[in-house]
Amino acid sequence: MSYLTAEKKQELFQQYGKSNTDTGSAEGQIALFSYRINHLTEHLKTHRKDYDTQRSLLKLVGKRRRLLEYLKDTDIERYRAIIKALNLRK
């Protein structure tokens, strides 16, 4: 069974995106990446030598960072809202 079902994706996009069908918004993508990053981090806690997963995790972190930088440069209010909603920075 997959950890990321269609229902879970729809829930993430509905909660953080503009709508549950707007899968391209930066907020929705950042929320999806954050969910996947958390899942992979938990996986790596028990499977320390899974280097393929480790590489995938690093790529996801980079994608999320670039999207956050884009959002910060284009619309600082949306950036602050998603940071607060996902509790990404202290």
Distance bins in CASP14 RR format, pairs under 12 A and 6 or more apart:
PFRMAT RR
TARGET T0000
AUTHOR 0000-0000-0000
RMODE 2
METHOD distances of the structure
MODEL  1
1 8 0 0 0 0 0 1 0 0 0 0 0
2 8 0 0 0 0 1 0 0 0 0 0 0
2 9 0 0 0 0 0 1 0 0 0 0 0
2 36 0 0 0 0 0 1 0 0 0 0 0
2 39 0 0 0 0 0 1 0 0 0 0 0
3 9 0 0 0 0 0 1 0 0 0 0 0
3 35 0 0 0 0 1 0 0 0 0 0 0
3 36 0 0 0 0 1 0 0 0 0 0 0
3 38 0 0 0 0 0 1 0 0 0 0 0
3 39 1 0 1 0 0 0 0 0 0 0 0
3 40 0 0 0 0 1 0 0 0 0 0 0
3 42 0 0 0 0 1 0 0 0 0 0 0
3 43 0 0 0 0 1 0 0 0 0 0 0
4 10 0 0 0 0 0 1 0 0 0 0 0
4 11 0 0 0 0 0 1 0 0 0 0 0
4 12 0 0 0 0 1 0 0 0 0 0 0
4 31 0 0 0 0 0 1 0 0 0 0 0
4 32 0 0 0 0 1 0 0 0 0 0 0
4 33 0 0 0 0 0 1 0 0 0 0 0
4 35 1 0 0 1 0 0 0 0 0 0 0
4 36 1 0 0 1 0 0 0 0 0 0 0
4 37 0 0 0 0 0 1 0 0 0 0 0
4 38 0 0 0 0 0 1 0 0 0 0 0
4 39 1 0 0 1 0 0 0 0 0 0 0
4 40 0 0 0 0 0 1 0 0 0 0 0
5 11 0 0 0 0 1 0 0 0 0 0 0
5 12 0 0 0 0 0 1 0 0 0 0 0
5 35 0 0 0 0 0 1 0 0 0 0 0
6 12 0 0 0 0 0 1 0 0 0 0 0
6 13 0 0 0 0 0 1 0 0 0 0 0
6 20 0 0 0 0 0 1 0 0 0 0 0
6 23 0 0 0 0 0 1 0 0 0 0 0
7 13 0 0 0 0 0 1 0 0 0 0 0
7 14 0 0 0 0 0 1 0 0 0 0 0
7 20 0 0 0 0 0 1 0 0 0 0 0
8 14 0 0 0 0 0 1 0 0 0 0 0
8 15 0 0 0 0 0 1 0 0 0 0 0
8 20 0 0 0 0 0 1 0 0 0 0 0
8 31 0 0 0 0 0 1 0 0 0 0 0
8 32 0 0 0 0 1 0 0 0 0 0 0
8 35 1 0 0 1 0 0 0 0 0 0 0
8 36 0 0 0 0 0 1 0 0 0 0 0
8 39 0 0 0 0 0 1 0 0 0 0 0
9 15 0 0 0 0 0 1 0 0 0 0 0
9 16 0 0 0 0 0 1 0 0 0 0 0
9 17 0 0 0 0 0 1 0 0 0 0 0
9 20 0 0 0 0 1 0 0 0 0 0 0
9 21 0 0 0 0 0 1 0 0 0 0 0
9 22 0 0 0 0 0 1 0 0 0 0 0
9 23 1 0 0 1 0 0 0 0 0 0 0
9 24 0 0 0 0 0 1 0 0 0 0 0
9 28 0 0 0 0 1 0 0 0 0 0 0
9 29 0 0 0 0 0 1 0 0 0 0 0
9 31 0 0 0 0 1 0 0 0 0 0 0
9 32 1 0 0 1 0 0 0 0 0 0 0
9 33 0 0 0 0 0 1 0 0 0 0 0
9 35 0 0 0 0 1 0 0 0 0 0 0
9 36 0 0 0 0 0 1 0 0 0 0 0
10 16 0 0 0 0 0 1 0 0 0 0 0
10 17 0 0 0 0 0 1 0 0 0 0 0
10 19 0 0 0 0 0 1 0 0 0 0 0
10 20 1 0 1 0 0 0 0 0 0 0 0
10 21 0 0 0 0 1 0 0 0 0 0 0
10 22 0 0 0 0 0 1 0 0 0 0 0
10 23 0 0 0 0 1 0 0 0 0 0 0
10 28 0 0 0 0 0 1 0 0 0 0 0
10 31 0 0 0 0 0 1 0 0 0 0 0
10 32 0 0 0 0 0 1 0 0 0 0 0
11 17 0 0 0 0 0 1 0 0 0 0 0
11 20 1 0 0 1 0 0 0 0 0 0 0
11 28 0 0 0 0 0 1 0 0 0 0 0
11 31 0 0 0 0 1 0 0 0 0 0 0
11 32 0 0 0 0 0 1 0 0 0 0 0
11 35 0 0 0 0 1 0 0 0 0 0 0
12 20 0 0 0 0 1 0 0 0 0 0 0
12 22 0 0 0 0 0 1 0 0 0 0 0
12 23 0 0 0 0 1 0 0 0 0 0 0
12 24 0 0 0 0 0 1 0 0 0 0 0
12 25 0 0 0 0 0 1 0 0 0 0 0
12 27 0 0 0 0 1 0 0 0 0 0 0
12 28 1 0 0 1 0 0 0 0 0 0 0
12 29 0 0 0 0 1 0 0 0 0 0 0
12 30 0 0 0 0 1 0 0 0 0 0 0
12 31 1 0 1 0 0 0 0 0 0 0 0
12 32 1 0 1 0 0 0 0 0 0 0 0
12 33 0 0 0 0 1 0 0 0 0 0 0
12 34 0 0 0 0 1 0 0 0 0 0 0
12 35 1 0 0 1 0 0 0 0 0 0 0
12 36 0 0 0 0 1 0 0 0 0 0 0
12 38 0 0 0 0 0 1 0 0 0 0 0
12 85 0 0 0 0 0 1 0 0 0 0 0
12 86 0 0 0 0 0 1 0 0 0 0 0
13 19 1 0 0 1 0 0 0 0 0 0 0
13 20 1 0 1 0 0 0 0 0 0 0 0
13 21 1 0 0 1 0 0 0 0 0 0 0
13 22 1 0 0 1 0 0 0 0 0 0 0
13 23 1 0 1 0 0 0 0 0 0 0 0
13 24 0 0 0 0 1 0 0 0 0 0 0
13 25 1 0 0 1 0 0 0 0 0 0 0
13 26 0 0 0 0 0 1 0 0 0 0 0
13 27 0 0 0 0 1 0 0 0 0 0 0
13 28 1 0 1 0 0 0 0 0 0 0 0
13 29 0 0 0 0 1 0 0 0 0 0 0
13 30 0 0 0 0 0 1 0 0 0 0 0
13 31 1 0 0 1 0 0 0 0 0 0 0
13 32 1 0 0 1 0 0 0 0 0 0 0
13 35 0 0 0 0 0 1 0 0 0 0 0
14 20 1 1 0 0 0 0 0 0 0 0 0
14 21 0 0 0 0 1 0 0 0 0 0 0
14 22 0 0 0 0 1 0 0 0 0 0 0
14 23 0 0 0 0 0 1 0 0 0 0 0
14 25 0 0 0 0 0 1 0 0 0 0 0
14 27 0 0 0 0 0 1 0 0 0 0 0
14 28 0 0 0 0 1 0 0 0 0 0 0
14 31 0 0 0 0 0 1 0 0 0 0 0
14 32 0 0 0 0 0 1 0 0 0 0 0
15 22 0 0 0 0 0 1 0 0 0 0 0
15 25 0 0 0 0 0 1 0 0 0 0 0
15 27 0 0 0 0 1 0 0 0 0 0 0
15 28 0 0 0 0 1 0 0 0 0 0 0
15 30 0 0 0 0 0 1 0 0 0 0 0
15 31 1 0 0 1 0 0 0 0 0 0 0
15 32 0 0 0 0 0 1 0 0 0 0 0
15 34 0 0 0 0 0 1 0 0 0 0 0
15 35 0 0 0 0 0 1 0 0 0 0 0
15 82 0 0 0 0 0 1 0 0 0 0 0
15 85 0 0 0 0 1 0 0 0 0 0 0
15 86 0 0 0 0 0 1 0 0 0 0 0
16 22 0 0 0 0 0 1 0 0 0 0 0
16 23 0 0 0 0 0 1 0 0 0 0 0
16 24 0 0 0 0 0 1 0 0 0 0 0
16 25 0 0 0 0 1 0 0 0 0 0 0
16 26 0 0 0 0 1 0 0 0 0 0 0
16 27 1 0 1 0 0 0 0 0 0 0 0
16 28 1 0 1 0 0 0 0 0 0 0 0
16 29 0 0 0 0 1 0 0 0 0 0 0
16 30 1 0 0 1 0 0 0 0 0 0 0
16 31 1 1 0 0 0 0 0 0 0 0 0
16 32 0 0 0 0 1 0 0 0 0 0 0
16 33 0 0 0 0 0 1 0 0 0 0 0
16 34 0 0 0 0 1 0 0 0 0 0 0
16 35 0 0 0 0 1 0 0 0 0 0 0
16 78 0 0 0 0 0 1 0 0 0 0 0
16 81 0 0 0 0 1 0 0 0 0 0 0
16 82 1 0 0 1 0 0 0 0 0 0 0
16 83 0 0 0 0 0 1 0 0 0 0 0
16 84 0 0 0 0 0 1 0 0 0 0 0
16 85 1 0 0 1 0 0 0 0 0 0 0
16 86 1 0 0 1 0 0 0 0 0 0 0
16 88 0 0 0 0 0 1 0 0 0 0 0
17 23 0 0 0 0 1 0 0 0 0 0 0
17 24 0 0 0 0 1 0 0 0 0 0 0
17 25 1 0 1 0 0 0 0 0 0 0 0
17 26 0 0 0 0 1 0 0 0 0 0 0
17 27 1 0 1 0 0 0 0 0 0 0 0
17 28 1 0 1 0 0 0 0 0 0 0 0
17 29 0 0 0 0 1 0 0 0 0 0 0
17 30 0 0 0 0 1 0 0 0 0 0 0
17 31 1 0 0 1 0 0 0 0 0 0 0
17 32 0 0 0 0 1 0 0 0 0 0 0
17 78 0 0 0 0 0 1 0 0 0 0 0
17 81 0 0 0 0 0 1 0 0 0 0 0
17 82 0 0 0 0 1 0 0 0 0 0 0
17 85 0 0 0 0 0 1 0 0 0 0 0
17 86 0 0 0 0 0 1 0 0 0 0 0
18 24 0 0 0 0 1 0 0 0 0 0 0
18 25 1 0 1 0 0 0 0 0 0 0 0
18 26 0 0 0 0 0 1 0 0 0 0 0
18 27 1 0 0 1 0 0 0 0 0 0 0
18 28 0 0 0 0 1 0 0 0 0 0 0
18 29 0 0 0 0 0 1 0 0 0 0 0
18 31 0 0 0 0 0 1 0 0 0 0 0
18 78 0 0 0 0 0 1 0 0 0 0 0
19 25 0 0 0 0 1 0 0 0 0 0 0
19 27 0 0 0 0 0 1 0 0 0 0 0
19 28 0 0 0 0 0 1 0 0 0 0 0
20 28 0 0 0 0 0 1 0 0 0 0 0
21 28 0 0 0 0 0 1 0 0 0 0 0
22 28 1 0 0 1 0 0 0 0 0 0 0
22 29 0 0 0 0 0 1 0 0 0 0 0
22 31 0 0 0 0 0 1 0 0 0 0 0
23 29 1 0 0 1 0 0 0 0 0 0 0
23 31 0 0 0 0 0 1 0 0 0 0 0
23 32 0 0 0 0 1 0 0 0 0 0 0
24 30 0 0 0 0 0 1 0 0 0 0 0
24 31 0 0 0 0 0 1 0 0 0 0 0
24 32 0 0 0 0 1 0 0 0 0 0 0
24 67 0 0 0 0 0 1 0 0 0 0 0
25 31 0 0 0 0 1 0 0 0 0 0 0
25 32 0 0 0 0 0 1 0 0 0 0 0
25 67 0 0 0 0 0 1 0 0 0 0 0
25 70 0 0 0 0 0 1 0 0 0 0 0
25 71 0 0 0 0 1 0 0 0 0 0 0
25 75 0 0 0 0 0 1 0 0 0 0 0
25 78 0 0 0 0 1 0 0 0 0 0 0
25 81 0 0 0 0 0 1 0 0 0 0 0
25 82 0 0 0 0 1 0 0 0 0 0 0
26 32 0 0 0 0 0 1 0 0 0 0 0
26 33 0 0 0 0 0 1 0 0 0 0 0
26 63 0 0 0 0 0 1 0 0 0 0 0
26 64 0 0 0 0 0 1 0 0 0 0 0
26 66 0 0 0 0 0 1 0 0 0 0 0
26 67 1 0 1 0 0 0 0 0 0 0 0
26 68 0 0 0 0 1 0 0 0 0 0 0
26 69 0 0 0 0 0 1 0 0 0 0 0
26 70 1 0 0 1 0 0 0 0 0 0 0
26 71 1 0 1 0 0 0 0 0 0 0 0
26 72 0 0 0 0 0 1 0 0 0 0 0
26 73 0 0 0 0 0 1 0 0 0 0 0
26 74 0 0 0 0 1 0 0 0 0 0 0
26 75 0 0 0 0 1 0 0 0 0 0 0
26 78 1 0 0 1 0 0 0 0 0 0 0
26 79 0 0 0 0 1 0 0 0 0 0 0
26 81 0 0 0 0 0 1 0 0 0 0 0
26 82 1 0 0 1 0 0 0 0 0 0 0
26 83 0 0 0 0 0 1 0 0 0 0 0
27 33 0 0 0 0 0 1 0 0 0 0 0
27 34 0 0 0 0 0 1 0 0 0 0 0
27 64 0 0 0 0 0 1 0 0 0 0 0
27 67 0 0 0 0 1 0 0 0 0 0 0
27 68 0 0 0 0 0 1 0 0 0 0 0
27 70 0 0 0 0 0 1 0 0 0 0 0
27 71 1 0 0 1 0 0 0 0 0 0 0
27 75 0 0 0 0 0 1 0 0 0 0 0
27 77 0 0 0 0 0 1 0 0 0 0 0
27 78 1 0 0 1 0 0 0 0 0 0 0
27 79 0 0 0 0 1 0 0 0 0 0 0
27 80 0 0 0 0 0 1 0 0 0 0 0
27 81 1 0 0 1 0 0 0 0 0 0 0
27 82 1 0 1 0 0 0 0 0 0 0 0
27 83 0 0 0 0 0 1 0 0 0 0 0
27 84 0 0 0 0 0 1 0 0 0 0 0
27 85 0 0 0 0 1 0 0 0 0 0 0
27 86 0 0 0 0 1 0 0 0 0 0 0
27 88 0 0 0 0 0 1 0 0 0 0 0
28 34 0 0 0 0 1 0 0 0 0 0 0
28 35 0 0 0 0 1 0 0 0 0 0 0
28 64 0 0 0 0 0 1 0 0 0 0 0
28 67 0 0 0 0 1 0 0 0 0 0 0
28 68 0 0 0 0 0 1 0 0 0 0 0
28 71 0 0 0 0 0 1 0 0 0 0 0
28 78 0 0 0 0 0 1 0 0 0 0 0
28 81 0 0 0 0 0 1 0 0 0 0 0
28 82 0 0 0 0 1 0 0 0 0 0 0
28 85 0 0 0 0 0 1 0 0 0 0 0
28 86 0 0 0 0 0 1 0 0 0 0 0
29 35 0 0 0 0 0 1 0 0 0 0 0
29 36 0 0 0 0 0 1 0 0 0 0 0
29 60 0 0 0 0 0 1 0 0 0 0 0
29 63 0 0 0 0 1 0 0 0 0 0 0
29 64 0 0 0 0 1 0 0 0 0 0 0
29 66 0 0 0 0 0 1 0 0 0 0 0
29 67 1 0 1 0 0 0 0 0 0 0 0
29 68 0 0 0 0 0 1 0 0 0 0 0
29 70 0 0 0 0 0 1 0 0 0 0 0
29 71 0 0 0 0 1 0 0 0 0 0 0
29 82 0 0 0 0 0 1 0 0 0 0 0
29 86 0 0 0 0 0 1 0 0 0 0 0
30 36 0 0 0 0 0 1 0 0 0 0 0
30 37 0 0 0 0 0 1 0 0 0 0 0
30 60 0 0 0 0 0 1 0 0 0 0 0
30 61 0 0 0 0 0 1 0 0 0 0 0
30 62 0 0 0 0 0 1 0 0 0 0 0
30 63 0 0 0 0 1 0 0 0 0 0 0
30 64 1 0 1 0 0 0 0 0 0 0 0
30 65 0 0 0 0 1 0 0 0 0 0 0
30 66 0 0 0 0 0 1 0 0 0 0 0
30 67 1 0 1 0 0 0 0 0 0 0 0
30 68 1 0 0 1 0 0 0 0 0 0 0
30 69 0 0 0 0 0 1 0 0 0 0 0
30 70 0 0 0 0 1 0 0 0 0 0 0
30 71 1 0 0 1 0 0 0 0 0 0 0
30 72 0 0 0 0 0 1 0 0 0 0 0
30 78 0 0 0 0 0 1 0 0 0 0 0
30 79 0 0 0 0 1 0 0 0 0 0 0
30 81 0 0 0 0 0 1 0 0 0 0 0
30 82 1 0 1 0 0 0 0 0 0 0 0
30 83 0 0 0 0 1 0 0 0 0 0 0
30 85 0 0 0 0 1 0 0 0 0 0 0
30 86 1 0 0 1 0 0 0 0 0 0 0
30 88 0 0 0 0 1 0 0 0 0 0 0
31 37 0 0 0 0 0 1 0 0 0 0 0
31 38 0 0 0 0 0 1 0 0 0 0 0
31 64 0 0 0 0 1 0 0 0 0 0 0
31 67 0 0 0 0 0 1 0 0 0 0 0
31 68 0 0 0 0 0 1 0 0 0 0 0
31 71 0 0 0 0 0 1 0 0 0 0 0
31 81 0 0 0 0 0 1 0 0 0 0 0
31 82 1 0 0 1 0 0 0 0 0 0 0
31 83 0 0 0 0 0 1 0 0 0 0 0
31 85 1 0 0 1 0 0 0 0 0 0 0
31 86 1 0 0 1 0 0 0 0 0 0 0
31 87 0 0 0 0 0 1 0 0 0 0 0
31 88 0 0 0 0 0 1 0 0 0 0 0
32 38 0 0 0 0 0 1 0 0 0 0 0
32 39 0 0 0 0 0 1 0 0 0 0 0
32 60 0 0 0 0 1 0 0 0 0 0 0
32 63 0 0 0 0 0 1 0 0 0 0 0
32 64 0 0 0 0 1 0 0 0 0 0 0
32 67 0 0 0 0 0 1 0 0 0 0 0
32 82 0 0 0 0 0 1 0 0 0 0 0
32 86 0 0 0 0 0 1 0 0 0 0 0
33 39 0 0 0 0 0 1 0 0 0 0 0
33 40 0 0 0 0 0 1 0 0 0 0 0
33 56 0 0 0 0 0 1 0 0 0 0 0
33 57 0 0 0 0 0 1 0 0 0 0 0
33 59 0 0 0 0 0 1 0 0 0 0 0
33 60 1 0 1 0 0 0 0 0 0 0 0
33 61 0 0 0 0 1 0 0 0 0 0 0
33 62 0 0 0 0 1 0 0 0 0 0 0
33 63 1 0 1 0 0 0 0 0 0 0 0
33 64 1 0 1 0 0 0 0 0 0 0 0
33 65 0 0 0 0 1 0 0 0 0 0 0
33 66 0 0 0 0 0 1 0 0 0 0 0
33 67 1 0 0 1 0 0 0 0 0 0 0
33 68 0 0 0 0 1 0 0 0 0 0 0
33 82 0 0 0 0 0 1 0 0 0 0 0
33 86 0 0 0 0 1 0 0 0 0 0 0
33 88 0 0 0 0 0 1 0 0 0 0 0
34 40 0 0 0 0 0 1 0 0 0 0 0
34 41 0 0 0 0 0 1 0 0 0 0 0
34 57 0 0 0 0 0 1 0 0 0 0 0
34 60 0 0 0 0 1 0 0 0 0 0 0
34 61 0 0 0 0 1 0 0 0 0 0 0
34 63 0 0 0 0 0 1 0 0 0 0 0
34 64 1 0 0 1 0 0 0 0 0 0 0
34 65 0 0 0 0 0 1 0 0 0 0 0
34 67 0 0 0 0 0 1 0 0 0 0 0
34 68 0 0 0 0 0 1 0 0 0 0 0
34 82 0 0 0 0 1 0 0 0 0 0 0
34 83 0 0 0 0 0 1 0 0 0 0 0
34 85 0 0 0 0 1 0 0 0 0 0 0
34 86 1 0 1 0 0 0 0 0 0 0 0
34 87 0 0 0 0 1 0 0 0 0 0 0
34 88 1 0 0 1 0 0 0 0 0 0 0
34 89 0 0 0 0 0 1 0 0 0 0 0
35 41 0 0 0 0 0 1 0 0 0 0 0
35 42 0 0 0 0 0 1 0 0 0 0 0
35 60 0 0 0 0 0 1 0 0 0 0 0
35 64 0 0 0 0 0 1 0 0 0 0 0
35 86 0 0 0 0 1 0 0 0 0 0 0
36 42 0 0 0 0 0 1 0 0 0 0 0
36 43 0 0 0 0 0 1 0 0 0 0 0
36 53 0 0 0 0 0 1 0 0 0 0 0
36 56 0 0 0 0 1 0 0 0 0 0 0
36 57 0 0 0 0 1 0 0 0 0 0 0
36 59 0 0 0 0 0 1 0 0 0 0 0
36 60 1 0 1 0 0 0 0 0 0 0 0
36 61 0 0 0 0 0 1 0 0 0 0 0
36 63 0 0 0 0 1 0 0 0 0 0 0
36 64 0 0 0 0 1 0 0 0 0 0 0
37 43 0 0 0 0 0 1 0 0 0 0 0
37 44 0 0 0 0 0 1 0 0 0 0 0
37 53 0 0 0 0 0 1 0 0 0 0 0
37 54 0 0 0 0 0 1 0 0 0 0 0
37 56 0 0 0 0 1 0 0 0 0 0 0
37 57 1 0 0 1 0 0 0 0 0 0 0
37 58 0 0 0 0 1 0 0 0 0 0 0
37 59 0 0 0 0 0 1 0 0 0 0 0
37 60 1 0 1 0 0 0 0 0 0 0 0
37 61 1 0 0 1 0 0 0 0 0 0 0
37 62 0 0 0 0 1 0 0 0 0 0 0
37 63 0 0 0 0 1 0 0 0 0 0 0
37 64 1 0 0 1 0 0 0 0 0 0 0
37 65 0 0 0 0 0 1 0 0 0 0 0
37 86 0 0 0 0 0 1 0 0 0 0 0
37 88 0 0 0 0 0 1 0 0 0 0 0
38 44 0 0 0 0 0 1 0 0 0 0 0
38 45 0 0 0 0 0 1 0 0 0 0 0
38 57 0 0 0 0 0 1 0 0 0 0 0
38 60 0 0 0 0 0 1 0 0 0 0 0
38 61 0 0 0 0 0 1 0 0 0 0 0
38 64 0 0 0 0 0 1 0 0 0 0 0
38 86 0 0 0 0 1 0 0 0 0 0 0
38 87 0 0 0 0 0 1 0 0 0 0 0
38 88 0 0 0 0 0 1 0 0 0 0 0
39 45 0 0 0 0 0 1 0 0 0 0 0
39 53 0 0 0 0 1 0 0 0 0 0 0
39 56 0 0 0 0 0 1 0 0 0 0 0
39 57 0 0 0 0 1 0 0 0 0 0 0
39 60 0 0 0 0 1 0 0 0 0 0 0
40 46 0 0 0 0 0 1 0 0 0 0 0
40 47 0 0 0 0 0 1 0 0 0 0 0
40 50 0 0 0 0 1 0 0 0 0 0 0
40 52 0 0 0 0 0 1 0 0 0 0 0
40 53 1 0 1 0 0 0 0 0 0 0 0
40 54 0 0 0 0 1 0 0 0 0 0 0
40 55 0 0 0 0 0 1 0 0 0 0 0
40 56 1 0 0 1 0 0 0 0 0 0 0
40 57 1 0 1 0 0 0 0 0 0 0 0
40 58 0 0 0 0 1 0 0 0 0 0 0
40 59 0 0 0 0 0 1 0 0 0 0 0
40 60 1 0 0 1 0 0 0 0 0 0 0
40 61 0 0 0 0 1 0 0 0 0 0 0
40 64 0 0 0 0 0 1 0 0 0 0 0
41 47 0 0 0 0 0 1 0 0 0 0 0
41 48 0 0 0 0 0 1 0 0 0 0 0
41 50 0 0 0 0 0 1 0 0 0 0 0
41 53 0 0 0 0 1 0 0 0 0 0 0
41 54 0 0 0 0 0 1 0 0 0 0 0
41 56 0 0 0 0 0 1 0 0 0 0 0
41 57 1 0 0 1 0 0 0 0 0 0 0
41 58 0 0 0 0 0 1 0 0 0 0 0
41 60 0 0 0 0 0 1 0 0 0 0 0
41 61 0 0 0 0 1 0 0 0 0 0 0
42 50 0 0 0 0 0 1 0 0 0 0 0
42 53 0 0 0 0 0 1 0 0 0 0 0
42 57 0 0 0 0 0 1 0 0 0 0 0
43 49 0 0 0 0 0 1 0 0 0 0 0
43 50 1 0 0 1 0 0 0 0 0 0 0
43 52 0 0 0 0 0 1 0 0 0 0 0
43 53 1 0 1 0 0 0 0 0 0 0 0
43 54 0 0 0 0 1 0 0 0 0 0 0
43 56 0 0 0 0 1 0 0 0 0 0 0
43 57 0 0 0 0 1 0 0 0 0 0 0
44 50 1 0 0 1 0 0 0 0 0 0 0
44 51 0 0 0 0 1 0 0 0 0 0 0
44 52 0 0 0 0 0 1 0 0 0 0 0
44 53 1 0 1 0 0 0 0 0 0 0 0
44 54 1 0 0 1 0 0 0 0 0 0 0
44 55 0 0 0 0 0 1 0 0 0 0 0
44 56 0 0 0 0 1 0 0 0 0 0 0
44 57 1 0 0 1 0 0 0 0 0 0 0
44 58 0 0 0 0 0 1 0 0 0 0 0
45 53 0 0 0 0 0 1 0 0 0 0 0
45 54 0 0 0 0 0 1 0 0 0 0 0
45 57 0 0 0 0 0 1 0 0 0 0 0
46 53 0 0 0 0 0 1 0 0 0 0 0
47 53 1 0 0 1 0 0 0 0 0 0 0
47 54 0 0 0 0 1 0 0 0 0 0 0
47 57 0 0 0 0 0 1 0 0 0 0 0
48 54 0 0 0 0 1 0 0 0 0 0 0
50 56 0 0 0 0 1 0 0 0 0 0 0
50 57 0 0 0 0 1 0 0 0 0 0 0
51 57 0 0 0 0 0 1 0 0 0 0 0
51 58 0 0 0 0 0 1 0 0 0 0 0
52 58 0 0 0 0 0 1 0 0 0 0 0
52 59 0 0 0 0 0 1 0 0 0 0 0
53 59 0 0 0 0 0 1 0 0 0 0 0
53 60 0 0 0 0 0 1 0 0 0 0 0
54 60 0 0 0 0 0 1 0 0 0 0 0
54 61 0 0 0 0 0 1 0 0 0 0 0
55 61 0 0 0 0 0 1 0 0 0 0 0
55 62 0 0 0 0 0 1 0 0 0 0 0
56 62 0 0 0 0 0 1 0 0 0 0 0
56 63 0 0 0 0 0 1 0 0 0 0 0
57 63 0 0 0 0 0 1 0 0 0 0 0
57 64 0 0 0 0 0 1 0 0 0 0 0
58 64 0 0 0 0 0 1 0 0 0 0 0
58 65 0 0 0 0 0 1 0 0 0 0 0
59 65 0 0 0 0 0 1 0 0 0 0 0
59 66 0 0 0 0 0 1 0 0 0 0 0
60 66 0 0 0 0 0 1 0 0 0 0 0
60 67 0 0 0 0 0 1 0 0 0 0 0
61 67 0 0 0 0 0 1 0 0 0 0 0
61 68 0 0 0 0 0 1 0 0 0 0 0
61 88 0 0 0 0 0 1 0 0 0 0 0
62 68 0 0 0 0 1 0 0 0 0 0 0
62 69 0 0 0 0 1 0 0 0 0 0 0
62 70 0 0 0 0 0 1 0 0 0 0 0
63 69 0 0 0 0 0 1 0 0 0 0 0
63 70 0 0 0 0 0 1 0 0 0 0 0
64 70 0 0 0 0 0 1 0 0 0 0 0
64 71 0 0 0 0 0 1 0 0 0 0 0
64 82 0 0 0 0 0 1 0 0 0 0 0
64 83 0 0 0 0 0 1 0 0 0 0 0
64 86 0 0 0 0 1 0 0 0 0 0 0
64 88 0 0 0 0 1 0 0 0 0 0 0
65 71 0 0 0 0 0 1 0 0 0 0 0
65 72 0 0 0 0 0 1 0 0 0 0 0
65 88 0 0 0 0 0 1 0 0 0 0 0
65 89 0 0 0 0 0 1 0 0 0 0 0
66 72 0 0 0 0 0 1 0 0 0 0 0
66 73 0 0 0 0 0 1 0 0 0 0 0
67 73 0 0 0 0 0 1 0 0 0 0 0
67 74 0 0 0 0 0 1 0 0 0 0 0
67 78 0 0 0 0 0 1 0 0 0 0 0
67 79 0 0 0 0 1 0 0 0 0 0 0
67 82 0 0 0 0 1 0 0 0 0 0 0
67 83 0 0 0 0 0 1 0 0 0 0 0
67 86 0 0 0 0 0 1 0 0 0 0 0
67 88 0 0 0 0 0 1 0 0 0 0 0
68 74 0 0 0 0 0 1 0 0 0 0 0
68 75 0 0 0 0 0 1 0 0 0 0 0
68 76 0 0 0 0 0 1 0 0 0 0 0
68 78 0 0 0 0 0 1 0 0 0 0 0
68 79 1 0 0 1 0 0 0 0 0 0 0
68 80 0 0 0 0 0 1 0 0 0 0 0
68 81 0 0 0 0 0 1 0 0 0 0 0
68 82 1 0 0 1 0 0 0 0 0 0 0
68 83 1 0 0 1 0 0 0 0 0 0 0
68 86 0 0 0 0 1 0 0 0 0 0 0
68 88 1 0 0 1 0 0 0 0 0 0 0
68 89 0 0 0 0 1 0 0 0 0 0 0
69 76 0 0 0 0 0 1 0 0 0 0 0
69 79 0 0 0 0 1 0 0 0 0 0 0
70 76 0 0 0 0 0 1 0 0 0 0 0
70 78 0 0 0 0 0 1 0 0 0 0 0
70 79 0 0 0 0 1 0 0 0 0 0 0
70 82 0 0 0 0 0 1 0 0 0 0 0
71 77 0 0 0 0 1 0 0 0 0 0 0
71 78 1 0 1 0 0 0 0 0 0 0 0
71 79 1 0 1 0 0 0 0 0 0 0 0
71 80 0 0 0 0 1 0 0 0 0 0 0
71 81 0 0 0 0 1 0 0 0 0 0 0
71 82 1 0 0 1 0 0 0 0 0 0 0
71 83 0 0 0 0 1 0 0 0 0 0 0
71 86 0 0 0 0 0 1 0 0 0 0 0
71 88 0 0 0 0 0 1 0 0 0 0 0
72 78 0 0 0 0 1 0 0 0 0 0 0
72 79 1 0 1 0 0 0 0 0 0 0 0
72 80 0 0 0 0 1 0 0 0 0 0 0
72 81 0 0 0 0 0 1 0 0 0 0 0
72 82 0 0 0 0 1 0 0 0 0 0 0
72 83 0 0 0 0 1 0 0 0 0 0 0
72 88 0 0 0 0 0 1 0 0 0 0 0
72 89 0 0 0 0 0 1 0 0 0 0 0
73 79 0 0 0 0 1 0 0 0 0 0 0
75 81 0 0 0 0 1 0 0 0 0 0 0
75 82 0 0 0 0 0 1 0 0 0 0 0
76 82 0 0 0 0 0 1 0 0 0 0 0
76 83 0 0 0 0 0 1 0 0 0 0 0
77 83 0 0 0 0 0 1 0 0 0 0 0
77 84 0 0 0 0 0 1 0 0 0 0 0
78 84 0 0 0 0 0 1 0 0 0 0 0
78 85 0 0 0 0 0 1 0 0 0 0 0
79 85 0 0 0 0 0 1 0 0 0 0 0
79 86 0 0 0 0 0 1 0 0 0 0 0
79 88 0 0 0 0 0 1 0 0 0 0 0
79 89 0 0 0 0 0 1 0 0 0 0 0
80 86 0 0 0 0 0 1 0 0 0 0 0
80 88 0 0 0 0 0 1 0 0 0 0 0
80 89 0 0 0 0 1 0 0 0 0 0 0
81 88 0 0 0 0 0 1 0 0 0 0 0
82 88 1 0 0 1 0 0 0 0 0 0 0
82 89 0 0 0 0 0 1 0 0 0 0 0
83 89 1 0 1 0 0 0 0 0 0 0 0
83 90 0 0 0 0 0 1 0 0 0 0 0
84 90 0 0 0 0 0 1 0 0 0 0 0
END
